[in-house]
Amino acid sequence: MIVFTPGSNGPLRYVHSFNKSIGGADSNVAIALARLGHKSAWFSKLGNDEFGRYIQNTVRGEGVDVSKLKFTNEASTGLLFKERFGSEDPNVYYYRKGSAASRLSVDDVDLEYIRQAKIIHITGITPALSENAKDVVFKVLNIAKKNGITISFDPNIRLKLWTLEEAKPVLLDIAKMSDIVLPGVSEGEMLLGTSDEKEIAQKFIDMGSKIVAVKLGADGCYVANQDKGVYVKGYSIDKPVDTVGAGDGFAAGFLSGILKKLSIEECGKYGNGVGAMATLVKGDMEGFPYLDQLMAFMGKKEVIDR
């Protein structure tokens, strides 16, 4: 989507200037992984309009493969407006019903391209967009399962896009097919009826997941596999600027650790580090670090200021 961030706080009816950027959980993860030095790709459907071209150019400029993006003349690129009051997380207003992304269909999926992936990352936002977008998700999941590709899933529940009654069975079906699940505590409560991070992790593991990382905000995360569970302390940020995108940063950092074959604890540290750094900068993806920046932030590399 295109994200419009207000130039001042208060109700949007009194705001007269906005900054334009891009947003989207899936593209955020792809960009963050590319900055960390991994080969990543993102595909969706965009409007054949100036906003669609802007998104394509921006994501491609971050080093993400966008060769399988589709464009349509039948719908426009989706929009999102943020509304800010003080230092609280922003309200968001979606203008994406019938958007180009919601027109994504199984005919747009390149099976051979997907078979090349080591990890397929899915969020719960895509199936919320439309029935055919939901069909795409399950088509991709089935390809991944048949080809032994690791499936990563961030529930990313957006109740402005669909109701919990609509979302819950779909997201639980995706979770049952996933190897790695990355929920927040509130998402665990909505889907599983518990806010206890250990119970959330265990329930997803009982469904078949191999690794579960429950995001705990500033406190870090709780990571578990079939053998053990560990708490991984978060990084202290005194004055976070913008928390949007922090969860996507966590996902990218965690998956970077998986690709490096690190322990689940180290994967959690990577996730916490990228997520924390994302909150230092305004914007959905602008604060994601490059690998050397992440290593310096985590204290694994000496910083030379001048």
C-alpha positions in Angstrom: 0.0 0.0 0.0 0.8 3.7 -0.1 1.0 5.1 3.5 0.2 8.7 4.1 1.6 9.9 7.4 0.2 13.2 8.8 2.5 16.2 9.1 0.7 17.1 12.4 -1.2 15.4 15.2 -4.9 15.5 15.6 -8.0 14.4 13.7 -7.4 14.0 10.0 -10.1 16.6 9.2 -7.6 19.2 10.5 -4.5 17.8 8.9 -3.4 19.4 5.6 -0.1 17.8 4.8 1.1 14.2 4.6 4.3 12.4 3.9 4.1 9.5 1.4 5.8 6.1 2.0 5.1 2.5 1.4 3.6 0.0 3.8 2.8 -3.7 3.9 3.8 -6.5 6.3 5.0 -8.8 3.6 7.1 -6.3 1.8 8.5 -5.0 5.1 9.8 -8.4 5.9 11.4 -8.8 2.5 13.1 -5.4 2.7 14.4 -6.1 6.2 15.8 -9.5 5.1 17.5 -7.9 2.1 19.1 -5.3 4.3 20.4 -8.1 6.5 22.2 -9.6 3.5 19.7 -12.3 2.4 18.1 -12.9 -1.0 14.5 -12.1 -0.7 11.5 -11.7 -3.1 8.1 -10.3 -2.8 5.1 -10.7 -5.1 1.7 -9.1 -5.1 -0.6 -7.2 -7.5 -0.4 -3.4 -7.9 -2.5 -0.9 -9.7 -1.0 0.2 -13.1 -0.7 3.7 -11.7 1.9 6.1 -10.3 1.5 4.7 -6.7 2.0 1.1 -8.0 5.2 2.2 -9.9 6.4 4.0 -6.8 6.0 0.8 -4.7 7.7 -1.3 -7.3 10.7 1.0 -7.6 11.0 1.5 -3.8 11.0 -2.3 -3.0 13.3 -3.1 -5.9 15.6 -0.3 -4.8 16.0 -2.1 -1.5 17.4 -5.1 -3.2 14.2 -7.2 -3.2 13.4 -9.3 -6.3 10.0 -8.0 -7.6 10.2 -9.8 -11.0 6.9 -11.6 -10.3 4.9 -8.5 -9.4 1.7 -8.2 -11.3 -0.1 -5.0 -12.4 -3.7 -4.4 -13.3 -5.7 -1.7 -15.0 -8.9 -2.9 -13.3 -8.1 -1.6 -9.8 -6.0 1.0 -8.0 -3.1 0.6 -5.6 -4.4 0.5 -2.0 -4.0 3.4 0.4 -3.6 3.8 4.2 -3.8 7.0 6.2 -2.3 7.3 9.7 -3.8 9.5 12.4 -1.7 10.5 15.4 -2.6 11.7 18.9 0.4 12.4 21.1 2.9 9.6 21.3 0.3 6.8 21.2 0.3 4.2 18.3 -1.5 5.8 15.4 -5.0 5.1 14.2 -5.1 3.7 10.7 -7.7 4.1 8.0 -7.6 1.6 5.1 -8.7 2.5 1.6 -8.1 -0.9 0.0 -11.4 -2.6 -0.5 -11.3 -3.8 -4.1 -7.7 -2.7 -4.4 -5.3 -4.2 -6.8 -3.8 -6.4 -4.1 -7.2 -7.9 -3.4 -7.4 -9.0 -7.1 -4.4 -11.3 -6.7 -5.4 -14.7 -8.0 -4.0 -18.2 -8.2 -3.3 -17.6 -11.9 -0.8 -15.0 -10.8 1.3 -17.5 -8.9 4.5 -18.8 -10.6 4.9 -22.3 -9.2 8.4 -22.9 -10.3 9.5 -19.6 -8.8 8.1 -20.5 -5.4 9.7 -23.9 -5.5 13.1 -22.1 -5.4 12.5 -20.6 -1.9 14.1 -21.8 1.3 11.4 -20.0 3.4 7.9 -18.8 2.4 6.6 -16.1 4.7 2.9 -15.6 5.0 1.0 -13.0 7.0 -2.7 -13.1 8.1 -3.3 -9.8 6.2 -3.3 -11.3 2.7 -6.2 -13.8 3.3 -8.2 -10.9 4.8 -8.2 -8.9 1.5 -10.5 -11.1 -0.5 -11.6 -14.7 -1.2 -9.2 -15.0 -4.2 -6.3 -13.6 -2.1 -7.1 -16.2 0.5 -7.0 -18.9 -2.3 -3.5 -17.7 -3.3 -2.3 -18.1 0.3 -3.4 -21.7 0.5 -2.1 -22.4 -3.0 1.3 -21.2 -2.0 1.2 -23.1 1.3 0.4 -26.3 -0.5 3.3 -25.8 -3.0 5.6 -25.2 0.0 4.4 -28.3 1.9 4.8 -30.5 -1.2 8.3 -29.2 -1.8 9.6 -29.3 1.8 9.9 -25.5 2.0 9.9 -24.0 5.5 6.7 -22.0 6.1 6.8 -18.9 8.4 3.6 -17.4 9.6 2.8 -14.1 11.3 -0.9 -14.0 12.2 -1.0 -10.1 11.9 -4.7 -9.9 12.8 -6.3 -6.8 11.4 -9.9 -6.5 12.7 -10.5 -3.5 10.4 -10.2 -5.9 7.5 -12.3 -8.8 8.8 -14.0 -9.9 11.9 -12.4 -12.3 14.4 -15.1 -14.9 13.6 -14.0 -14.7 9.9 -10.3 -14.6 10.7 -9.9 -17.3 13.4 -10.6 -20.5 11.4 -8.6 -19.3 8.4 -5.6 -18.3 10.5 -5.6 -21.5 12.6 -5.7 -23.5 9.3 -2.6 -21.6 8.2 -0.9 -22.1 11.5 -1.4 -25.9 11.3 0.5 -25.8 8.0 3.3 -23.6 9.3 6.8 -24.6 10.6 7.4 -21.3 12.3 4.7 -19.2 14.0 5.3 -15.6 15.2 2.3 -14.4 17.2 1.9 -11.5 19.6 0.3 -12.2 23.0 -2.9 -10.5 21.9 -3.1 -12.6 18.8 -2.5 -15.7 20.8 -5.4 -14.7 23.1 -7.7 -14.1 20.1 -6.8 -17.3 18.4 -6.2 -19.7 21.3 -8.0 -18.2 24.3 -4.9 -17.6 26.5 -2.6 -14.7 27.1 0.1 -16.9 28.7 3.1 -17.0 26.3 4.1 -20.5 27.3 0.6 -21.9 26.6 0.4 -20.0 23.3 3.7 -21.5 22.2 2.7 -25.0 23.3 -0.6 -24.9 21.6 0.9 -24.0 18.3 3.5 -26.7 18.7 0.8 -29.2 19.4 -0.8 -28.2 16.1 2.4 -29.1 14.3 4.7 -26.0 14.4 8.4 -26.7 14.9 9.3 -23.3 16.3 7.1 -20.6 17.9 8.3 -17.1 18.9 5.8 -15.2 21.0 6.5 -11.4 20.8 6.4 -9.7 24.2 7.0 -6.1 23.1 9.7 -4.3 25.1 10.2 -7.4 27.2 11.5 -9.4 24.2 10.1 -12.8 23.2 9.5 -16.3 24.4 10.8 -18.9 21.9 10.0 -22.6 22.0 10.5 -25.7 19.9 9.5 -29.3 20.7 12.5 -29.6 23.1 12.6 -26.4 25.1 11.4 -22.9 25.6 13.5 -19.8 26.4 12.8 -16.2 27.3 15.0 -13.8 25.3 15.3 -10.3 26.8 14.4 -7.3 24.7 16.5 -4.2 24.0 15.7 -1.1 26.0 14.5 1.9 23.9 13.9 5.0 26.0 11.9 7.0 23.5 10.4 4.9 20.7 9.5 7.1 17.7 7.2 4.7 15.8 6.3 1.1 16.7 4.7 0.3 13.3 6.8 -2.2 11.5 8.5 -3.5 14.7 6.7 -6.9 14.4 7.8 -7.2 10.8 11.3 -6.4 11.8 11.2 -9.1 14.5 10.0 -11.6 11.9 12.9 -10.7 9.5 15.5 -10.8 12.2 14.2 -14.1 13.5 14.2 -15.6 10.0 17.7 -14.3 9.4 18.8 -16.3 12.4 17.0 -19.4 11.0 18.7 -19.0 7.6 22.1 -18.7 9.5 21.2 -21.9 11.4 21.5 -20.2 14.8 20.0 -21.4 18.0 16.4 -20.4 18.8 17.8 -18.1 21.5 20.1 -16.3 19.0 17.2 -16.1 16.5 15.2 -14.4 19.2 18.0 -11.9 19.8 18.2 -11.1 16.1 14.4 -10.6 16.1 14.4 -8.4 19.2 17.3 -6.3 17.7 15.7 -5.6 14.4 12.3 -5.0 16.0 13.8 -2.5 18.5 15.7 -0.6 15.9 12.6 -0.3 13.8 11.0 1.8 16.6 13.8 4.4 16.4 12.7 5.9 13.1 9.3 7.1 11.7 7.9 4.9 9.0 7.0 1.3 8.5 10.3 0.1 7.1 12.7 3.0 7.2 14.3 1.9 10.5 15.2 -1.6 9.5 19.0 -2.0 9.9 21.8 -3.4 7.7 23.7 -6.3 9.2 26.6 -4.3 10.5 24.2 -1.8 12.1 22.4 -4.6 13.8 25.6 -6.2 15.1 26.7 -2.9 16.5 23.3 -2.4 18.2 23.5 -5.9 19.7 27.0 -5.2 21.0 28.6 -7.8 18.7 30.6 -5.3 16.7 32.6 -2.2 17.8 31.1 1.1 16.7 33.5 3.7 15.3 31.8 7.1 15.3 34.6 9.2 13.8 
